[in-house]
Amino acid sequence: MEAINSQITGGVSGAPVKRFSQRPWLAFGALIAVNAMWAFQFAGARLATEKLGAVLVTLIPLALATLLVTPFARLNRDIFCKENRRALIDVVLLGTLGVLPAQLCVVLGVERTLASNASVLSLTVPVLTALSASLFLHEKMTRLRWWSFVIAILGVCMISAKDIQNARLFQMEYVAGNLLVLVSCAGSAFNNSYSQRALSKLSPAQVLALSFIVTDVELLLIGAFTSWSGWMQLAHLPPSIWLTLCLIAVFSLGISMLLYFSVIQSVEVMKAALSVYLLPVFGILFSALLLKEKLTLNLVAGGVLIFMSCFLVTIYEEKQRLRQANAK
């Protein structure tokens, strides 16, 4: 427990990083848990937008997540020293170009386009994340990673066949919504990859808290000019909506992001990016459990392929790397 606390509250601690790098199965399990928590956010946000505007649906869980994470970050004047100046600039960029568009544009986008369009466009996140990792972190695509992406995309196509068939990506009436969803995907990709730069100087909790604070301020400024009627609705929200917003804050924005940031300190972002294709798998599982939808053979087979691709890059490739490192 001390090792975990030191990772969350202090600077960058080596113990949890070493734990993930030496135990690929642990990193694989962590990424599965992260995507399960991320998947809940989409269903929860849909419920909340029926009562509030997009800005408040984005701001409230993010503000709650900020309050949740900040006590663990132990923010003090030492963080703002000259040596951390580059990391602090990276945090501002993460909040502005990563968290803000990723959270706000997806809510705005799904209001203006078909759910099938949004589902298809969300499949670009792992590819965009891999491109961002190559651009900002100089990570390389190996042959195994190419094959893993191919296997994952085949699995996703099996799962999302209905959405792909029903998609109307090029109809003019959905262009604005499609572009907003695509901007959200680019923001997620930027946040998922570029965050590793700030994590070289700051702890996961510090990066998360500071980037959330930046985004909170920006959302407050946007909300001050665009969401006056929404503020009046807060007093009349039913308990079920407040519970949904709190669950998004705790799991989809808080715990999941702390866990993801801890993993990418030891696992390359390209490997973690592939796990995002688990989102539709968990989305279907949640639908089966909560909405009593049926699981077909195609859905199960597609899920197996996606798990296989994630296994190849997070466990098989990592074990190969460890064997080579120990042989030297």
TIPA-238600 format. One record per residue: x negated, y, z negated of N, C-alpha, C in turn; residue in one letter. Coordinates in steps of 0.1 Angstrom, whole numbers, plus 5000, padded with zeros to 4 digits. Atoms other than C-alpha are relative to their C-alpha. Example, Ala and Ser with C-alpha at 12.3 -4.5 7.8 and 13.67 -1.06 7.14 Angstrom:
499149885000487749554922499150125000a 500949895000486349894929500850114992s 
//
This chain:
499249885000500050005000499150135000m 500949885000497150244993499550035014e 500549984986495850195028501050075008a 499049944992499150275043500350154996i 499849865005499650585021498950095005n 501149914996496150715030500150035015s 499849974985497050685067501050105002q 498949904998500250875063499750134994i 500149875007499151145039498750075002t 501249934999495551215044499650035015g 500549994987493351255074500149865007g 499950134993492850965098499249904993v 500650115007492150655078499749895009s 500450114991490350365094500749874997g 499450135004492150085074501149955009a 498950044992495450075092499749985015p 500550014986493750135126499349875002v 500750124999491449845120501049884999k 499050115002494449635109500749975014r 499450024987496149685143499149955010f 500950044990493049645163499549864999s 500550135002492049325147501149905000q 498950095000495549175147501050045011r 499149964989497249205181501449974998p 498650045003500349025169500750114992w 499449905009500849295143500450135009l 499749894991500649565170501249975009a 498950044992503049375192501350014992f 498849995009505549345163500450144997g 499849865003505149715155500750065012a 499449944988505949815191501449955003l 498650054998509049585192500950084990i 499249935010510249755160500250155004a 499949864996509550105174501150015011v 499049994990511650035205501449974996n 498750025006514449895185500650124994a 499549885007514650215165500250115010m 499749914989514350425197501349985007w 498850034993517150245213501350054993a 498949955008519550345185500350145003f 499849854998519050715193501050035011q 499149974988520850695227501549994996f 498650025003524050545213500450104989a 499749905011523950775182500250145006g 499949864994523451095203501350015008a 498750004992526451005225501250034991r 499049975009528650995195500150144995l 500149875006527451325181500350115010a 499749894990527751525214501550025002t 498549984998531551475213500450114990e 499649905010531551705182499250135001k 500949895000528551935187499450025014l 500749974988526652105215498749925001g 501250074998523451955229498950054991a 501149955008521152195211500149964985v 499950045014522552115176499949854999l 500250145000522651745184498549975000v 501550025000518951775191499450054987t 500649935011518152015163500249944986l 499750055013519851865133499249874996i 500850115003518251515134498550034999p 501549964999514851675143499750074987l 500249935012515151915113500049914988a 500050105011516051625090498849925000l 501250084999513151425103498850084995a 501149925004510851715097499950014985t 499950005015512051735060499549874995l 500450135005511451365057498549985001l 501450034997507951355072499050104993v 500949895005506451685059499449974986t 500750025013505951575022498949905001p 501150104998503751285035498850055007f 501049954992501751505057498950084992a 500949925008500151705029499450125007r 500549894993499852015049499450114991l 500749905008497252265035499150085009n 500949914993494852535045498949935007r 501150084994492152275053500349965014d 499650054987494152155083499850115010i 500149894990493952505099498650055001f 501449964999490152515097499650005015c 500549984986488052595128499849875008k 500250134993487252225135501249945005e 498850064996490852145139500850095010n 499449914992491652435162500649945013r 499650074987491752215194501249914997r 498950095004494051965176501250074998a 498849925003496452235165500650055013l 499549964987496652365201500749885006i 499350124995497452005211501349984994d 498850015007500151995185501150095005v 499049914994501852305199500449965013v 499750064986501652155234501049884998l 499250125002503151835221501550044996l 498649955003506152025205500750065011g 499349924989506752245235500249925013t 499950074988506052015264500449854999l 499750145002506651685248501449984992g 498850025009509251675219501250085005v 498849924996511451965231500749955012l 499350054988512151845267500549864998p 499650145002512251485256501349984993a 498850015008514951535230501250085006q 498949924996516951825244500549975015l 499650024986516951755282500849875002c 499350134998518151395278501550024995v 498649975005521251525258500750085011v 499449924990521851795284500249925013l 499950074987521251555313501149905000g 498950104999523651275303501450065000v 498749934998526451535301500350045014e 499949954987525851625337499849895011r 500250114990525151285354500649874995t 499450135004526350925354499049934990l 500850085010525150695326499149915008a 500850094992523850455354498850085005s 501149924995521750745368498950024989n 500949985011520250815334499249884997a 500750135003519450445328498949975010s 501050024989517650415362498850094998v 501149905001515650735357499249974988l 500850035012514650625322498949895002s 501050114997512750335338498750065005l 501249934996510150595349499150034989t 500849965011508950655314498749934998v 501350075001506350375312499050045010p 500949964989504950465346499450144998v 500549865003504750835337499150004989l 500950015011503150745304498649955004t 501250054995500550535322499250105008a 500649894992499850825346499450104991l 500449905009499551065317498749954992s 501150065007497150825298498850005009a 501150004990495050805330499450145001s 500449864998495051185334499350064988l 500549935012494551305298499049924992f 500850095009492851005281499049925008l 501050074991490950855311500149854998h 499950155001492350505305500249955014e 500050074986492150255334501149895000k 499150114997494650025349499249875004m 500750134997493249665349500949925009t 499250094992494449385372501149944991r 499050065009496249225342501150104997l 499049905003498049555334500950025012r 499249994988499149585371501149895000w 499150125000500649235369501150014989w 499049985012502249315335501150105004s 499049914995503949615350501049945010f 499150074990505249415379501049914994v 499150105007506649145356501150084992i 499049925008508249415334501050065009a 499049944991509849595363501049905006i 499150114996511249265376501049974990l 499150025011512749205342501050114998g 499149895001514149545340501150015011v 499050004988515749515375501149904997c 499050105003517449195363501050054990m 499149955011518849365332500850125005i 499349884996519749695349500549995014s 499550014987521049555382501350075002a 498749934998524449695376499950155000k 500349865000523150035368499450055013d 500749964987520950035399501050005011i 498950004989523949935421500950124999q 499049895002526150205406499450145000n 500749875000523550475406500350095012a 499749914989524250785426499050124999r 501149915003520850955423499950125010l 500249894990521051165455501350075003f 498849924998524651295452499850144994q 500249865005524551675449500650044987m 499449965013526951695420499349954988e 500750055011524551495399498550055000y 501449964999521251665409499550074987v 500549925012521051905379499949904988a 500150105011521751615354498949915002g 501150094998519251385371498750074998n 501349935002516551655371499850024985l 500249985015517151715333499649874994l 500450135005516951345326498549975004v 501350024996513751325346499050094993l 500849915009512251625327499949944986v 500050075013513151435295499049885000s 500950124998511351125308498550055000c 501449954999508251335316499550054986a 500449965014508351495281499749894991g 500250125008508551155265498649945004s 501350054996505551035286498950094995a 501049915005503551345277499849984985f 500150015014504351305240499349864996n 500550145003503550925241498549995002n 501450024996500150975256499150114994s 500849895004498851325248499850014985y 500150005014499451275211498849944995s 501350075004496351055209498950104998q 501049905002494251365213500050064986r 499849945013495651525182499749904989a 500250115010495451195163498549984997l 501450025003491651205166499550094988s 500349915011491651485140501050004989k 498949995010494951465122500749874998l 499350135003496951185106501350005008s 498750014994500251055122501050094994p 499049915007502351235096499750155003a 500349864997500551565102500350035014q 499749974986500851545140501550005002v 498550014998504551445137500650134993l 499449895007505351715111499850135007a 500349884993503551995129500750025013l 499349994987504951915163501550024999s 498649985003508451885149500350144995f 499749865004508152225132500050095012i 500049914988507152385165501349985008v 498750024993510152225182501250054993t 498949955007512452315154500250155002d 500049854998511552685157500550035014v 499549974986512052675195501549975002e 498550034999515452505191500850104993l 499249905008516552755165500150135009l 500049884991515653035190501049985011l 499150034989517552865218501549994994i 498650015006520552785195500650134995g 499549865005520753145182500750075012a 499449934989521653255217501049925008f 499250094991523552955231501149924992t 499250105007525352755203500850064989s 499349945011527353005182501349914996w 498850085003530552785184499649874993s 500450135006528652475175499750014986g 500349975014527352625143501349994991w 498849995007530952675132500649864997m 499450135001531752305137499349914989q 500750085010529152185112500849974987l 499250025013531452235082501149905002a 498950094997534052015099499649865006h 500550134994531851715110500549894991l 499750115008533151385098498849934994p 501250075006530951175075499349905010p 500750104991530350915103499050075009s 501049934991528651175125498850044992i 501249975009526451295096499249884998w 500750135002525550935090499249975012l 500750034988524650885126498850095002t 501249904999522451205127498949974990l 501050045010520751095095499249875004c 500650124995520050745109499050035012l 500949964989518550905141498850064994i 501149935006516351125119499149914993a 500850095008515150855096499349895009v 500650124993514550565121499550045014f 500449974986514450705157499050115001s 501049894999512451015150498949994989l 500950005011510750955116499149875000g 500850125002509650595109499449955013i 500550064988509450485145498850085006s 501149924995507150775155498749994992m 501250035009504850725125499449875004l 500550134997504550365134499450005014l 500650004987503950435171498750075000y 501349935001501250695163498949924994f 501050095007499550445140499549905010s 500450104991499550185167499150055011v 500849954989498150405195498650054996i 501449975005495150485173499149895002q 500850124998493950135179500349935013s 499650074988495850015210500150115011v 500049914989495450195244501550045003e 498749954998498450415253500749925012v 499550084989498850215286500749874995m 499550135005499449895266501350034993k 498849965008501950075243501150045010a 499049944991503650235273500949895006a 499250114994504749895287501149964991l 499050045010506649825255501350085001s 498849924999509150105264501049935009v 499050074992510749865289500849904991y 499250085010512049685257501350084997l 498849925004514549975253501349945006l 498750054995517149835277500349864994p 499750135006516749495261500750024986v 499449975013517549635226501450075002f 498849934998520249855241501149895003g 499050114997522049535254500349924988i 499750085012521549355222500950084990l 499149925008523149645203501450005005f 498650004994526049645227500649874997s 499550145003526449265222500549994986a 499750015015526449305184501150094996l 499049905005528449625180501250015009l 498949984991530649625211500549875006l 499650144996531049245216499949985015k 500350024986529649265251499349865002e 500650144998528548925266498650015006k 501450024995524948825272500049905012l 500150094989524548685307498649945002t 501350074998521748455320499050105006l 500949904994520348745340499450094989n 500449915011520148965309498949934991l 501050085008518348695289498749985007v 501250034992515948605317499250135002a 500749874999515148975322499350044987g 500649985013514449015285498849924998g 501150095002512148715285498850065008v 501149954992510148865314499350134994l 500649875006509749205296499249964988i 500850045012508649035264498749945004f 501250074995506148825284499050115005m 500949894995504649145301499450074988s 500649935012504249315267499049914992c 500950105006502648995253498750005007f 501350014992500048995281499150114996l 500949895002498749345274499750034986v 500349965015499149375236499449884993t 500650115007498049025226499049935008i 500950084992496448825254498850085004y 501149924995494349115268499150044987e 500749965012493449235232499149894995e 500750125005492348885222498749985009k 501150024991490148865253498950114997q 501049895003488549205244499349974987r 500650035013487949095208498949895001l 501050114998486248765220498850055007r 501149944993484048965243499150084991q 500749925010483149205215499249924990a 500750095010482248925191498949925006n 501150084993480148745217498750095002a 501249914998477849055220499150004988k 
//
